[in-house]
């Protein structure tokens, strides 16, 4: 019995980064905390440690979705381990719509592409998913909770294109007032 206990402790201590590989994979439909299997480099970029990449499930474009409990946020992970934060939408990571997903950086919303590069810098308080090449964005808007749903209220709204250009200036009082 003592030998078995010693062996278990030795195996746990030998696990890279102090986390067992089983702790670094998604379990079913529930998000599983991958935080112990990550690192942050000197530039502040999050990475999944190389020894855990094999445990992730990547889609056909080479992207995996993970949850980090300590910061309460989903991230997308590339096959190289580089991570990009994404907003939570529908109890999961934001979807790529027209090739872009929303990313929260520095308290603002920007957009990333499937290579996890920021292609529209985070300069808005909120941004909607793209639809027909445009996305509604706002500054000065604030979240308002209604039951389990949150929507944005107030501020000034406009539209951007997939290159991040404001095609309708931020001058409207709500997304509903935006020109179609």
Helices and strands as residue ranges (DSSP letters): H 2-14, G 16-18, G 21-24, G 35-37, E 38-40, E 46-48, G 50-55, E 63-68, G 69-71, E 73-78, E 83-86, E 88-89, E 92-93, E 101-105, E 108-112, E 118-124, E 126-127, E 134-139, E 142-146, E 149-153, E 156-161, E 166-172, G 175-177
